Amino acid sequence: MARLTADAPFLHPECEITDTTFGRFCEIGRGSRVAHSTIGDYSYCDRYADIANTGVGKFANIASFTRIGPTDHPMDRASLHHFLYRSGDYWDDAEADADFFDRRRSRRAWIGHDTWIGHGAVVRPEITVGDGAVVAAGAVVTKDVAPYTIVAGVPAVPLRARFPQDVAERMRRLAWWDWDHDTLRARLPEFRELSAEAFLERYGG
């Protein structure tokens, strides 16, 4: 019996899930926190990931202890502290600043299809990590990452292309991540055995 299903995400213990929708065959690692986000088909995160205000595409691979769409503080005000916007936690006659939370949730990050976000990486709000891209362990991503590009460092900068540009473009046109579950299973041997170029020759990207 397959461990992952189309019906509901596989949530490991101690997860905190708030206002999040999941696609098919998703998995969320132990202790992870996911809030105000969408997680696409077949995507997963490992232990203690923290994902907020983010759209995640299909087949995303998110390693442990990552932070995507981290919330930030009001640096233009007299104080950074959350008593400014979580005021009801401190005074019975004060309310939370709903406008602040609405602005925070509107600043969405996007993680593309078939991406890999390495251990301990941080992807800032309003950043797009393109399809097929790789973010190295420990990187802090402050600028958009082009499709099929590998980035590393603090702040993250491009290291190299994952595939030559023509191969990357053909892979995006093929969009294998939109294939149905049965097709993926039927073509599993080719996914395992063929290079990207040979796979494209076989399936016409």
C-alpha atoms as an extended CHARMM CRD file, in Angstrom:
* protein
*
       205  EXT
         1         1  MET       CA              0.0000000000        0.0000000000        0.0000000000  PROA      1               0.0000000000
         2         2  ALA       CA              1.4470000000        3.3860000000       -1.0310000000  PROA      2               0.0000000000
         3         3  ARG       CA              2.1470000000        5.6880000000        1.9110000000  PROA      3               0.0000000000
         4         4  LEU       CA              1.0810000000        8.8970000000        0.1270000000  PROA      4               0.0000000000
         5         5  THR       CA             -2.3770000000        9.3740000000       -1.3420000000  PROA      5               0.0000000000
         6         6  ALA       CA             -4.3340000000       11.8080000000       -3.4570000000  PROA      6               0.0000000000
         7         7  ASP       CA             -6.9370000000       12.2670000000       -0.7500000000  PROA      7               0.0000000000
         8         8  ALA       CA             -5.0850000000       14.0790000000        2.0520000000  PROA      8               0.0000000000
         9         9  PRO       CA             -1.5540000000       15.2110000000        2.9110000000  PROA      9               0.0000000000
        10        10  PHE       CA              0.6120000000       12.9600000000        5.0560000000  PROA      10              0.0000000000
        11        11  LEU       CA              1.2680000000       15.0750000000        8.1540000000  PROA      11              0.0000000000
        12        12  HSD       CA              3.9740000000       13.8960000000       10.5260000000  PROA      12              0.0000000000
        13        13  PRO       CA              3.5800000000       14.5830000000       14.2630000000  PROA      13              0.0000000000
        14        14  GLU       CA              3.6510000000       18.0710000000       15.7710000000  PROA      14              0.0000000000
        15        15  CYS       CA              2.8620000000       19.9650000000       12.5720000000  PROA      15              0.0000000000
        16        16  GLU       CA              1.0510000000       23.3140000000       12.7750000000  PROA      16              0.0000000000
        17        17  ILE       CA             -1.1200000000       23.9250000000        9.7140000000  PROA      17              0.0000000000
        18        18  THR       CA             -3.1040000000       27.1650000000        9.3300000000  PROA      18              0.0000000000
        19        19  ASP       CA             -5.2280000000       28.2930000000        6.3730000000  PROA      19              0.0000000000
        20        20  THR       CA             -3.3540000000       26.0780000000        3.8880000000  PROA      20              0.0000000000
        21        21  THR       CA             -4.5420000000       23.9870000000        0.9670000000  PROA      21              0.0000000000
        22        22  PHE       CA             -2.7680000000       20.8890000000       -0.3060000000  PROA      22              0.0000000000
        23        23  GLY       CA             -2.6570000000       19.1200000000       -3.6270000000  PROA      23              0.0000000000
        24        24  ARG       CA             -2.3540000000       15.3750000000       -4.0980000000  PROA      24              0.0000000000
        25        25  PHE       CA              0.4170000000       13.1710000000       -2.6600000000  PROA      25              0.0000000000
        26        26  CYS       CA              1.8660000000       15.8480000000       -0.3620000000  PROA      26              0.0000000000
        27        27  GLU       CA              3.9260000000       15.2540000000        2.7900000000  PROA      27              0.0000000000
        28        28  ILE       CA              4.7750000000       17.6190000000        5.6430000000  PROA      28              0.0000000000
        29        29  GLY       CA              7.6810000000       16.7090000000        7.9340000000  PROA      29              0.0000000000
        30        30  ARG       CA              7.6320000000       16.5140000000       11.7160000000  PROA      30              0.0000000000
        31        31  GLY       CA              7.3040000000       19.8110000000       13.5510000000  PROA      31              0.0000000000
        32        32  SER       CA              6.8040000000       21.8930000000       10.4150000000  PROA      32              0.0000000000
        33        33  ARG       CA              4.6810000000       25.0180000000       10.4280000000  PROA      33              0.0000000000
        34        34  VAL       CA              2.7460000000       25.9410000000        7.2810000000  PROA      34              0.0000000000
        35        35  ALA       CA              0.4770000000       28.9920000000        7.2370000000  PROA      35              0.0000000000
        36        36  HSD       CA             -1.5800000000       30.8910000000        4.6640000000  PROA      36              0.0000000000
        37        37  SER       CA             -0.0650000000       28.8860000000        1.8150000000  PROA      37              0.0000000000
        38        38  THR       CA             -0.8450000000       26.4980000000       -1.0140000000  PROA      38              0.0000000000
        39        39  ILE       CA              1.1770000000       23.3290000000       -1.5520000000  PROA      39              0.0000000000
        40        40  GLY       CA              1.0410000000       21.7690000000       -5.0090000000  PROA      40              0.0000000000
        41        41  ASP       CA              0.7310000000       18.1130000000       -6.0160000000  PROA      41              0.0000000000
        42        42  TYR       CA              3.5910000000       15.8040000000       -4.9220000000  PROA      42              0.0000000000
        43        43  SER       CA              5.4170000000       18.5720000000       -3.0340000000  PROA      43              0.0000000000
        44        44  TYR       CA              6.8420000000       17.9160000000        0.4100000000  PROA      44              0.0000000000
        45        45  CYS       CA              8.9070000000       19.4650000000        3.1540000000  PROA      45              0.0000000000
        46        46  ASP       CA             11.1960000000       17.7130000000        5.6070000000  PROA      46              0.0000000000
        47        47  ARG       CA             11.3480000000       18.2880000000        9.3810000000  PROA      47              0.0000000000
        48        48  TYR       CA             10.8270000000       21.6850000000       10.9920000000  PROA      48              0.0000000000
        49        49  ALA       CA             10.2780000000       23.6720000000        7.8290000000  PROA      49              0.0000000000
        50        50  ASP       CA              8.5250000000       27.0130000000        8.3040000000  PROA      50              0.0000000000
        51        51  ILE       CA              6.4600000000       28.1160000000        5.3030000000  PROA      51              0.0000000000
        52        52  ALA       CA              4.2180000000       31.1830000000        5.3740000000  PROA      52              0.0000000000
        53        53  ASN       CA              2.3550000000       33.2420000000        2.7830000000  PROA      53              0.0000000000
        54        54  THR       CA              3.7220000000       31.0970000000       -0.0200000000  PROA      54              0.0000000000
        55        55  GLY       CA              2.5580000000       29.3380000000       -3.1370000000  PROA      55              0.0000000000
        56        56  VAL       CA              4.4500000000       26.0920000000       -3.7460000000  PROA      56              0.0000000000
        57        57  GLY       CA              4.2410000000       24.4490000000       -7.1520000000  PROA      57              0.0000000000
        58        58  LYS       CA              4.2250000000       20.7440000000       -7.9490000000  PROA      58              0.0000000000
        59        59  PHE       CA              7.0570000000       18.3480000000       -7.0950000000  PROA      59              0.0000000000
        60        60  ALA       CA              8.8780000000       20.8660000000       -4.8740000000  PROA      60              0.0000000000
        61        61  ASN       CA             11.5300000000       19.3360000000       -2.6010000000  PROA      61              0.0000000000
        62        62  ILE       CA             11.8910000000       21.4310000000        0.5710000000  PROA      62              0.0000000000
        63        63  ALA       CA             14.5620000000       20.3100000000        3.0160000000  PROA      63              0.0000000000
        64        64  SER       CA             14.5440000000       20.4630000000        6.8060000000  PROA      64              0.0000000000
        65        65  PHE       CA             14.8300000000       23.6940000000        8.7940000000  PROA      65              0.0000000000
        66        66  THR       CA             14.0470000000       25.9040000000        5.8040000000  PROA      66              0.0000000000
        67        67  ARG       CA             12.1780000000       29.1920000000        6.1250000000  PROA      67              0.0000000000
        68        68  ILE       CA             10.0820000000       30.3950000000        3.1970000000  PROA      68              0.0000000000
        69        69  GLY       CA              8.1650000000       33.6680000000        3.2600000000  PROA      69              0.0000000000
        70        70  PRO       CA              9.3670000000       34.5730000000        6.7590000000  PROA      70              0.0000000000
        71        71  THR       CA              7.3090000000       37.2220000000        8.4480000000  PROA      71              0.0000000000
        72        72  ASP       CA              8.9920000000       40.5340000000        9.1440000000  PROA      72              0.0000000000
        73        73  HSD       CA              8.7050000000       43.4400000000       11.5610000000  PROA      73              0.0000000000
        74        74  PRO       CA              7.7190000000       47.1050000000       11.0110000000  PROA      74              0.0000000000
        75        75  MET       CA             11.1760000000       48.6730000000       10.6630000000  PROA      75              0.0000000000
        76        76  ASP       CA              9.7680000000       52.1310000000        9.8540000000  PROA      76              0.0000000000
        77        77  ARG       CA              7.9820000000       52.4830000000       13.2070000000  PROA      77              0.0000000000
        78        78  ALA       CA              9.2450000000       53.5660000000       16.6130000000  PROA      78              0.0000000000
        79        79  SER       CA              9.4830000000       49.9060000000       17.6620000000  PROA      79              0.0000000000
        80        80  LEU       CA              9.9840000000       46.6010000000       15.8650000000  PROA      80              0.0000000000
        81        81  HSD       CA              8.2060000000       44.6240000000       18.5750000000  PROA      81              0.0000000000
        82        82  HSD       CA              5.0370000000       42.6890000000       17.9850000000  PROA      82              0.0000000000
        83        83  PHE       CA              3.1800000000       44.5030000000       20.7420000000  PROA      83              0.0000000000
        84        84  LEU       CA              2.4060000000       46.9480000000       17.9030000000  PROA      84              0.0000000000
        85        85  TYR       CA              0.3620000000       44.4150000000       15.9440000000  PROA      85              0.0000000000
        86        86  ARG       CA             -0.3580000000       41.6080000000       18.4510000000  PROA      86              0.0000000000
        87        87  SER       CA             -1.6070000000       44.1950000000       20.9060000000  PROA      87              0.0000000000
        88        88  GLY       CA             -4.4160000000       42.0590000000       22.2980000000  PROA      88              0.0000000000
        89        89  ASP       CA             -1.8020000000       39.7470000000       23.7800000000  PROA      89              0.0000000000
        90        90  TYR       CA             -0.7020000000       42.5820000000       26.0640000000  PROA      90              0.0000000000
        91        91  TRP       CA             -3.8120000000       44.6440000000       26.8610000000  PROA      91              0.0000000000
        92        92  ASP       CA             -7.4180000000       43.6190000000       27.3840000000  PROA      92              0.0000000000
        93        93  ASP       CA             -8.6760000000       46.7920000000       25.6790000000  PROA      93              0.0000000000
        94        94  ALA       CA             -6.4510000000       46.5700000000       22.5480000000  PROA      94              0.0000000000
        95        95  GLU       CA             -6.9470000000       44.5740000000       19.3400000000  PROA      95              0.0000000000
        96        96  ALA       CA             -4.5820000000       43.0650000000       16.8100000000  PROA      96              0.0000000000
        97        97  ASP       CA             -3.6480000000       45.2880000000       13.8750000000  PROA      97              0.0000000000
        98        98  ALA       CA             -5.6310000000       43.5570000000       11.1120000000  PROA      98              0.0000000000
        99        99  ASP       CA             -4.1920000000       45.7940000000        8.3760000000  PROA      99              0.0000000000
       100       100  PHE       CA             -0.6580000000       44.7800000000        9.3300000000  PROA      100             0.0000000000
       101       101  PHE       CA             -1.5070000000       41.0860000000        9.0200000000  PROA      101             0.0000000000
       102       102  ASP       CA             -3.3040000000       41.6560000000        5.7140000000  PROA      102             0.0000000000
       103       103  ARG       CA             -0.1980000000       43.3750000000        4.2840000000  PROA      103             0.0000000000
       104       104  ARG       CA              2.0300000000       40.5880000000        5.5620000000  PROA      104             0.0000000000
       105       105  ARG       CA             -0.1150000000       37.8840000000        3.9450000000  PROA      105             0.0000000000
       106       106  SER       CA             -0.2060000000       39.7430000000        0.6290000000  PROA      106             0.0000000000
       107       107  ARG       CA              3.5920000000       39.6040000000        0.2640000000  PROA      107             0.0000000000
       108       108  ARG       CA              3.6710000000       36.0960000000       -1.1520000000  PROA      108             0.0000000000
       109       109  ALA       CA              6.6510000000       34.0100000000       -2.1500000000  PROA      109             0.0000000000
       110       110  TRP       CA              6.4250000000       31.5100000000       -5.0060000000  PROA      110             0.0000000000
       111       111  ILE       CA              8.3630000000       28.2400000000       -5.2450000000  PROA      111             0.0000000000
       112       112  GLY       CA              8.1680000000       26.7730000000       -8.7460000000  PROA      112             0.0000000000
       113       113  HSD       CA              7.6680000000       23.2320000000      -10.0060000000  PROA      113             0.0000000000
       114       114  ASP       CA             10.4260000000       20.6140000000       -9.5480000000  PROA      114             0.0000000000
       115       115  THR       CA             12.5050000000       22.8500000000       -7.2720000000  PROA      115             0.0000000000
       116       116  TRP       CA             14.8940000000       21.9380000000       -4.4740000000  PROA      116             0.0000000000
       117       117  ILE       CA             15.2470000000       24.2190000000       -1.4470000000  PROA      117             0.0000000000
       118       118  GLY       CA             18.2690000000       23.0510000000        0.5560000000  PROA      118             0.0000000000
       119       119  HSD       CA             18.6510000000       22.5250000000        4.2960000000  PROA      119             0.0000000000
       120       120  GLY       CA             18.3920000000       25.6990000000        6.3440000000  PROA      120             0.0000000000
       121       121  ALA       CA             17.7910000000       27.9810000000        3.3540000000  PROA      121             0.0000000000
       122       122  VAL       CA             15.7080000000       31.1430000000        3.6630000000  PROA      122             0.0000000000
       123       123  VAL       CA             13.5320000000       32.5070000000        0.8570000000  PROA      123             0.0000000000
       124       124  ARG       CA             12.3280000000       36.0290000000        1.5620000000  PROA      124             0.0000000000
       125       125  PRO       CA              8.7580000000       37.2930000000        0.9780000000  PROA      125             0.0000000000
       126       126  GLU       CA              7.7920000000       38.3370000000       -2.5670000000  PROA      126             0.0000000000
       127       127  ILE       CA             10.5550000000       36.1840000000       -4.0790000000  PROA      127             0.0000000000
       128       128  THR       CA              9.9830000000       33.7920000000       -6.9820000000  PROA      128             0.0000000000
       129       129  VAL       CA             12.1180000000       30.6720000000       -7.2740000000  PROA      129             0.0000000000
       130       130  GLY       CA             11.6420000000       29.5490000000      -10.8670000000  PROA      130             0.0000000000
       131       131  ASP       CA             10.7560000000       26.0780000000      -12.1200000000  PROA      131             0.0000000000
       132       132  GLY       CA             13.5770000000       23.5720000000      -11.8230000000  PROA      132             0.0000000000
       133       133  ALA       CA             15.7830000000       25.8540000000       -9.7040000000  PROA      133             0.0000000000
       134       134  VAL       CA             17.9870000000       24.7320000000       -6.8030000000  PROA      134             0.0000000000
       135       135  VAL       CA             18.6790000000       26.7930000000       -3.6600000000  PROA      135             0.0000000000
       136       136  ALA       CA             21.7770000000       25.5510000000       -1.8370000000  PROA      136             0.0000000000
       137       137  ALA       CA             21.8110000000       24.7140000000        1.8560000000  PROA      137             0.0000000000
       138       138  GLY       CA             22.0880000000       27.7840000000        4.0650000000  PROA      138             0.0000000000
       139       139  ALA       CA             21.3980000000       30.2610000000        1.2730000000  PROA      139             0.0000000000
       140       140  VAL       CA             19.3950000000       33.4380000000        1.8790000000  PROA      140             0.0000000000
       141       141  VAL       CA             17.4130000000       34.2780000000       -1.2360000000  PROA      141             0.0000000000
       142       142  THR       CA             16.6860000000       38.0130000000       -1.5720000000  PROA      142             0.0000000000
       143       143  LYS       CA             16.2040000000       38.1870000000       -5.3650000000  PROA      143             0.0000000000
       144       144  ASP       CA             14.2030000000       36.1220000000       -7.8250000000  PROA      144             0.0000000000
       145       145  VAL       CA             15.8640000000       32.9170000000       -9.0290000000  PROA      145             0.0000000000
       146       146  ALA       CA             15.6390000000       32.1550000000      -12.7430000000  PROA      146             0.0000000000
       147       147  PRO       CA             14.2870000000       28.7650000000      -13.8300000000  PROA      147             0.0000000000
       148       148  TYR       CA             16.7970000000       25.8930000000      -13.7690000000  PROA      148             0.0000000000
       149       149  THR       CA             19.4170000000       28.0150000000      -11.9760000000  PROA      149             0.0000000000
       150       150  ILE       CA             21.4440000000       26.9180000000       -8.9410000000  PROA      150             0.0000000000
       151       151  VAL       CA             22.0280000000       29.6460000000       -6.3470000000  PROA      151             0.0000000000
       152       152  ALA       CA             24.0590000000       29.6930000000       -3.1320000000  PROA      152             0.0000000000
       153       153  GLY       CA             25.3800000000       32.0790000000       -0.5170000000  PROA      153             0.0000000000
       154       154  VAL       CA             24.2990000000       34.9680000000        1.6990000000  PROA      154             0.0000000000
       155       155  PRO       CA             22.7820000000       36.7060000000       -0.1210000000  PROA      155             0.0000000000
       156       156  ALA       CA             22.2340000000       33.9910000000       -2.7090000000  PROA      156             0.0000000000
       157       157  VAL       CA             23.8650000000       34.4650000000       -6.1240000000  PROA      157             0.0000000000
       158       158  PRO       CA             23.8170000000       32.2140000000       -9.1990000000  PROA      158             0.0000000000
       159       159  LEU       CA             26.4190000000       29.4310000000       -9.2270000000  PROA      159             0.0000000000
       160       160  ARG       CA             25.5590000000       27.8240000000      -12.5420000000  PROA      160             0.0000000000
       161       161  ALA       CA             22.7160000000       26.6530000000      -14.7070000000  PROA      161             0.0000000000
       162       162  ARG       CA             21.2370000000       23.2680000000      -13.8440000000  PROA      162             0.0000000000
       163       163  PHE       CA             20.7050000000       22.5660000000      -17.5690000000  PROA      163             0.0000000000
       164       164  PRO       CA             21.7690000000       24.4260000000      -20.7330000000  PROA      164             0.0000000000
       165       165  GLN       CA             19.2390000000       27.1030000000      -21.6150000000  PROA      165             0.0000000000
       166       166  ASP       CA             17.7350000000       25.2240000000      -24.5510000000  PROA      166             0.0000000000
       167       167  VAL       CA             17.2410000000       22.1090000000      -22.4060000000  PROA      167             0.0000000000
       168       168  ALA       CA             15.6760000000       24.1700000000      -19.6150000000  PROA      168             0.0000000000
       169       169  GLU       CA             13.2760000000       25.8310000000      -22.0480000000  PROA      169             0.0000000000
       170       170  ARG       CA             12.2890000000       22.4920000000      -23.5720000000  PROA      170             0.0000000000
       171       171  MET       CA             11.7450000000       20.9960000000      -20.1130000000  PROA      171             0.0000000000
       172       172  ARG       CA              9.4090000000       23.8430000000      -19.1940000000  PROA      172             0.0000000000
       173       173  ARG       CA              7.4970000000       23.3690000000      -22.4310000000  PROA      173             0.0000000000
       174       174  LEU       CA              7.2030000000       19.6480000000      -21.7440000000  PROA      174             0.0000000000
       175       175  ALA       CA              5.8080000000       20.4740000000      -18.2640000000  PROA      175             0.0000000000
       176       176  TRP       CA              5.9470000000       16.8250000000      -17.1990000000  PROA      176             0.0000000000
       177       177  TRP       CA              4.7470000000       17.9280000000      -13.7490000000  PROA      177             0.0000000000
       178       178  ASP       CA              1.2680000000       18.2330000000      -15.2610000000  PROA      178             0.0000000000
       179       179  TRP       CA              1.1680000000       14.5640000000      -16.3120000000  PROA      179             0.0000000000
       180       180  ASP       CA             -1.3800000000       12.4130000000      -14.5450000000  PROA      180             0.0000000000
       181       181  HSD       CA             -0.4590000000        9.8640000000      -11.8920000000  PROA      181             0.0000000000
       182       182  ASP       CA             -0.7420000000        6.8520000000      -14.2010000000  PROA      182             0.0000000000
       183       183  THR       CA              1.4670000000        8.4680000000      -16.8510000000  PROA      183             0.0000000000
       184       184  LEU       CA              4.1150000000        9.2510000000      -14.2590000000  PROA      184             0.0000000000
       185       185  ARG       CA              4.0870000000        5.6090000000      -13.1730000000  PROA      185             0.0000000000
       186       186  ALA       CA              4.2910000000        4.3350000000      -16.7480000000  PROA      186             0.0000000000
       187       187  ARG       CA              7.2800000000        6.5790000000      -17.4690000000  PROA      187             0.0000000000
       188       188  LEU       CA              9.0520000000        5.9700000000      -14.1480000000  PROA      188             0.0000000000
       189       189  PRO       CA             11.7810000000        3.8330000000      -15.8060000000  PROA      189             0.0000000000
       190       190  GLU       CA             12.6780000000        6.6760000000      -18.1660000000  PROA      190             0.0000000000
       191       191  PHE       CA             12.7150000000        9.2130000000      -15.3160000000  PROA      191             0.0000000000
       192       192  ARG       CA             15.1850000000        6.9370000000      -13.5220000000  PROA      192             0.0000000000
       193       193  GLU       CA             17.4150000000        5.9350000000      -16.4160000000  PROA      193             0.0000000000
       194       194  LEU       CA             17.5410000000        8.7170000000      -19.0260000000  PROA      194             0.0000000000
       195       195  SER       CA             19.4660000000       11.9730000000      -18.9750000000  PROA      195             0.0000000000
       196       196  ALA       CA             17.4060000000       15.1410000000      -19.2460000000  PROA      196             0.0000000000
       197       197  GLU       CA             18.3100000000       15.4630000000      -22.9270000000  PROA      197             0.0000000000
       198       198  ALA       CA             17.3990000000       11.8560000000      -23.6930000000  PROA      198             0.0000000000
       199       199  PHE       CA             14.1620000000       12.2200000000      -21.7550000000  PROA      199             0.0000000000
       200       200  LEU       CA             13.2370000000       15.2310000000      -23.8930000000  PROA      200             0.0000000000
       201       201  GLU       CA             14.0820000000       13.3330000000      -27.0720000000  PROA      201             0.0000000000
       202       202  ARG       CA             11.7940000000       10.5140000000      -25.9450000000  PROA      202             0.0000000000
       203       203  TYR       CA              8.8730000000       12.7130000000      -24.9270000000  PROA      203             0.0000000000
       204       204  GLY       CA              9.1920000000       15.6980000000      -27.2060000000  PROA      204             0.0000000000
       205       205  GLY       CA              9.7170000000       18.7520000000      -25.0510000000  PROA      205             0.0000000000
